[in-house]
Amino acid sequence: MDLQLKPSIVNQQSLIKITGSKSETNRLLLLKALYPNLTLENTSNSDDSEVMAKALRASNLVDVHHAGTAMRFLTAFFAIQENSEVVLTGSSRMKERPIKILVEALQQLGAEITYEENDGFPPIRIKGKKLIQRKVSLPANVSSQYISALLLIAPKLENGIELTLEGEITSFPYIKMTLALLNEIGVKTAFVGNKISVENLSLIPYPLSLVVESDWSSASYFYSITALSKIGTEITLSSYKQNSLQGDSALVEIYKYFGVETVFENNTIVLRKAGNCQLSIVNCQLNSSPDIAQTIAVTCFGLGIGCHLTGLHTLKIKETDRLEALKMELTKLGAIVSVTNDSLTLEPSVAINENVAVKTYQDHRMAMAFAPLALKVPMVIEEAEVVSKSYPTFWEDLKSIGFAISELK
C-alpha cells in the first residue's frame, strides 16, 4: 500500500493516545510467561508485541517474521524450557541478522543451540534444558537486546547469573530498563562497573499487576511534526512518566534545540512549538537512543538545518541498514548526506524536492520518520503498511490531527 501525502497544516491543538512501549511490553510478556501470576495493562498493540505474545505460546516451529526483539528474547526463553525443542526462524532479512554472540553466551551457560542454515544466523534449533552455570561474558558494544535476553531469563536459572560486559557499554537505558522491570517483580539485581548480577526468583508469591508506559519512540514522530509546525502548535500525548525507563525519552531535551517544549501534566505530555531553531547544525550522541536517529535527521532536513549524529553502529543490523537507507532517501529529497559505520552528517539545505516516493525497506521507522515532511511538500510513502510493526494506527492518528493522506491506486 503506497500513500500520497499532500501538504498539510496540523490542528492548533490535538490529543493522541499512544499504546504501551514495545520495549517494555516485550520484556514483560516474557516475564509473564515465566511468572503466570503477573498481569499487564496498556500493552503495545504493535505487530512485534503480537508476534512475541503468540510465539511464547508456540512449540516446534516459531516464526517471528521481522521481529528482531522477539528473535533475541525467544532464543534465551526457549533455551530454558526443559524438554522442549523448537526451530526459531524469521523473514529473509531476519536470516541476515546476526545471533551468534547471544547463542555463544547461552552456550557458556550450558544451552543446546545449533544453526539450521548459516553459521551465526537464524534459523536456529533450540533444545531446552536446565541451565545451572552462573557466569557468562559477552562484548558490551553489541545490541543491548542480547544482554537483556540473558537478564530476563536469569531469575529462572537455578543460580541466577553473573554477566561480565567486555569493553565499552552502549545502550545503557535499555539494560537499565530490563533491570528496573526485574526489580518491579521482586528480583534482586546489581550493576557495578562492568558486571551485572541477577539472583534467582523461583516464583512471585502474590498476584502482581504492572502498567506499561506509552512508547517514546512513537512519540518521536509527533515531536518532529511539532517542530515542523507553526509556533503555538500543541500536541498532547498519553500516557508518559517524567522518570521514564525508556532511553528515547531523551527527546525531551533534544527537541528543545528545535523550539519544542515538553510539559508533563496528569500522566500526559504536551508538546508545544515555542520558537524557531537557533542553530545551523545540531550535534547529538545517540548511543543510548539510536531508534530516534531517523526522526531527528528528517526533522533537521525539514527545518533546513544540518546535523551530525553519532553512536549509530547498531542501525546497520536493524530491519534494514538504516544509515544507508536514510542516505538514499534523504538524497532523493535533495539533501547532502554522508554516513560512516556509526554516524550520519547532514548539510544545511534550502529546498525539498516535491513528489518524491520514499522507499521504506520493510522498516517501520523509515515510513514514520519521513511522514512529517508532508507538512512541507507533497510526497509518497511506499509500502506504508509497514508501520504496523510498532504503531498500527499511525496513519489514522496523523489524519486525526490534520494530515491529508490518501491511498494510491
N, C-alpha and C positions, 0 to 999 in steps of 0.2 A: 504493500500500500504506500503510494507516494502522495505526499500532501503539499498543496500550494498554500504558502503563507503570504498574505498581502500586507503592505504597510499598515500598521495599526497604532492606535493610541489606547493605552490601558486606562481602566477606570481610575478616577482620583482616589477612591478607597475600595479595597477588596478584601475578602476573607476566604482563605483556603484551609481546608482540613487535610493534613498530611498524615498518612498512617505511620505505624511504628518503624523505627530504624531497622533496615535489613540486617545490618551488622549485629545489633543486639538480638534481634529475633532469631537469627540462625544459631547464635551461641546458645540462647535459651531453649530453642527447640531441641538441641542435642542434650542439654542438661535435663530437660523434661523427659526425654526418652530414658535417661539414666536414673531419674528420680521421679516416678509417676505421680507423687502427691504434690508436685509443683504445677500451678496453673498460671496462665499468661493472659494479659489483657493488652489491647491495642497493638497486636502483632502486625507485621508488614503484610500487605496484600500483593507483594511482588511475585513474579514468576519464580525467582530464586528461592524465596521462602516456601512457596508452594512445592517446588521440587524437593527442597530439604525435608519438609514435613512428610511428603509421600515416600521418599527414599528411606527414611528412618523406620518405616513400617514394612519395607520391602525385603525380599530374600532372593537368592540366586543371582539374577541379572539386575543390576541397578544402573539406570541411565540418567545422568544428571544434565544432559544436553549441554548448555553453555555455562552452567553454574559453577564457577571456579571455587567459590567458598564451600559449596556442598561437596565438591570433589575432595578437597583437603580435609574438611572436618569428618566426612564419612570414612575416609581412609583410616583415620585414627579410631573412629567409633566401631567400625566392623572388626578392627584388629583385636578388640577386647570382648567381642561377642562369642563366648565359648561355644564350641561345637557347631559353629556356623561356617558356611563357605559362600562367598559372593564374588561375582565379577563386577567391578566398578568401571563404568565406561562413560563416554560423553560424545559430544559433537566432533566433527573433523578438526575444528580449531582446538577443542579440549585435548585431543590426542597429540597436539603440538605443544601443549603447555607442560613444563617440567614438573615432576612429582618426586624425583629421585631423592632429594635432600630429606624430605619428610619420610619417605619409605625407609631410608637408611637409618634415620633416627629411631623409628619404630622398631626396626630390626635390632638396634642396640638394646632395646627393652625386651627383645625376645619374640617380636611379632613374626608371623609367617606370611610374607607377601611376595608374589612373583609377577613378572611382566608377561602379558599375553601377546604383545606385538613387538614394540620397540623398547629397548632398554632405557629406563628413566622416564617413560611416558605412559599415560593410560592407553588402553585399559589394563587394569591390574586384577590379579586374583588374590583374595584375602581369606585365609583360614583363621577364624577367630580362636583365640586361646587365652588362658590366664597369664598375665604378664606380671612377673614378680621383681624384675630388675628396677632399681630406683634411679640410677644415674644415667644421664644421657647428655650429649652435647650436639650442637649444630651451629653453622655460621649465623652471626647476628644480623647480617645485612640482607638476608633473604626476605621473602614475603612474610609479614607478621602472621599470616594465616597458618603457616607451618608451625610456628611457635604456639599460637592459640589452639591449634588442633591437639597438640600434646598436652597443653594445660587443661583443656576441657575434659579429657578422659582421666587425668591424673588422680582426682579424688576416688575413682573407682579402682585404681591399682592398689594392690594389697599393701604396698609400702610407699604409696604416693610417688612423687617424682622430685628429683633434684636436677634441674636443667641448667647447663652451662652454655652461655651465649659467647661465641668466639668472634672477636673483632668489634667493630663499631655497630651499635644497636640502632636500627631505623624503625619507624612506625611505632614509637613508644606508646601513643594513645591507644592503639588497638590492643597492645599487650596489657596495658593498664585497664582497659575496658573489660577484657576477659577476666583478669584477676578480681576486679571490683564485682563482677557478676557472680563469681565463685564465692566471694565474701558474703554477698547478699543471701546466698542459700546456706551459709554456715560453714563454708570451707576455710580452713586456715592456710594462709599463703604468706610468703615473704619474697621481696625483690631487693636484694642487696648487691651492689656492684654489677657483676655480670652473671650472677646466679639467682635463679628463681626456684623456690621450693613450694610444693603444694602437698598438703597432708591428706591422708585417706579420710573419706567420709562415706561410710557404707550406706547410710540412709539419712533422709531428712526426717526427724522424729515427729513432725507435725505438718498439717497441710499449710502450704505457703503460696501466696498469690503475688505476682510481680507485674507492674505496668511498664510496658515498653515505651521509651521516649520516642517522639516522632523523628524522622530521618533528616539529619542535617545535610546530607548530600543532595537530597531532593529539594531542600530549602535553597541550595546554591543557585538554582535557576531563577528563583524569584528575587534573589539578591541582584543577579545580572539584569533582570527586567527592570527592577527599581533603579539601578544605576543608569540604565539607558533611557529612562523616562524623564519627564519634566520635573522640575523642582516642586515639591509639595505632594508628589505621589506617595500613597501609603498602601502597603500590602500587609495584612495580618495573617500569621500562620500559627497553627496549633499542632501539637502540644509540646512545648520546649522548656528545658530547665537551664537556668543560668550556670549551674555547676555540672554541665553535661559530661558524660563519659566519652562522647564521640569527638574524635580529632578534627572532624570537619566543622566543628563549632568555631574554629579559627576564622571562619567567615566574618564573624562579628568585628574583629579587629582589621582584617584585610580590606573589607569593603568600606571602611572609613576613608581609605585612600580615594574611593570613587564617590564620596559625598553621601554614602548611605549610613544612616544612624539606625541602631537596633535598640528597641525599648522592650524590656521584659515586663509583661502585665498579665497577672492571673493565668499562668500556665501557657501564655501565648507570647509570640514575639511580633512587634510591629516594626516593619521595615519602612523607613521614611527617607525620601530623597531630599536631603537638607541643603545641598550645594553641589557645585561642579568640581571635578577633579582638578587639583592644582599642580599635578606632576606631569612631566612629559614621558617619564619611564618609571614603571613600578617594579621593584625587586622583591621577590618572595622566595623563601626557602620552604619547600613543601614536603620535606621528608616525612612529616607527621600527618600530612593530609593530601596525598597525591591525587585522590579522586576528584579534587576540585580544580585541578590544573587546567583542564579543558575549558571549564566555565570562566576562569579568570582570564585565560588567553583571549577568548572570544569577547569578553567584556571590554578588555583593553582595545581590541581591534575596533569594536563598535564605537568606542569613545575617541578613536583616532590617536591613542597614546601607545607607547611601546611598553614592553615588559621583558624581564629576564627571570625565568622560573627555574629553580634548581631543586635537586633532591628527587628527581623523577625516574630513577632507574627501574622501579617496579612497573612502570607504564608499558614497557616493551613486552611484557608477558601477560597482558590483560586480554580482554576479548579480541582485541587487535593490538598491533603495535601502535599505541595511542599517540606517540610522538610523531611518527611518520604520517599517521592519518591526519593529525592536526595540521602538520606542514602542508600536506597535499590539499586539504580543503580550504584552509586559510589562503593559500597561494591562488587558488581558483577565484577567490573573492577579491583578490587584489593586494593581499598582504605580502610583505617581505619577511620571511621566517627562516631561521636556521635552528637545527637541533643537533644535540650530541647524544651520547648514551644516557645522560641523566639531566639534560637541561633543554630549555626552549627559549629562544630570543626572538622577539617580535619588534620590528621597527615601527615608529610612529607613522601613521598614514593619513591621507586627506580624503580618500574616496573608497566606497564599497561597490564592487561590481554587482549589478542587478540580475535577477532571474537565474542565478546560479543554482544548479542541482547539487545539493550536498550529499555525498555518499556517506553512509553510516557504518559500513564494515561490520555488520552484525553487533554493533556496540551501542547500547542504550545511551551512554553518556555523550556520544557524538551527536545523536539526534537532539537530545535535550539541551546540550551546551550551545548549539548553533541556533536554536529556535528564537532566542531573544533578538537576534539580528533583524527579524521581521519588523521590529519597531522602526527600523531604518530603511530597509529595502525589500522589494518582493523577492521571494526565494522558494525553492522546492527542497523538501526533506525526503530523501529516498528511503524506502523500507521503514517507514515511520513507526510501524507496529512494534519495532524492537524495544520501545520504551517499556513494554510490559515486563521486561526482565526485572526492573526495580520500581517502576512507577506507572502502573496500568492506566490510571486516569489522567495522565499528564496533559494530553491534548484537550480533553474536556475541561480541565481546570484552566488551561490557557484561554479557551473560548469564553469561559465564565468571567474572565477579567478584561475581555475586550479584544482578544486576538481574532483576526479574520482568517479562518482556516477552512479549506475545502479539499476534498479528495480528488485527485487527478484520475480521470477515466482512461 
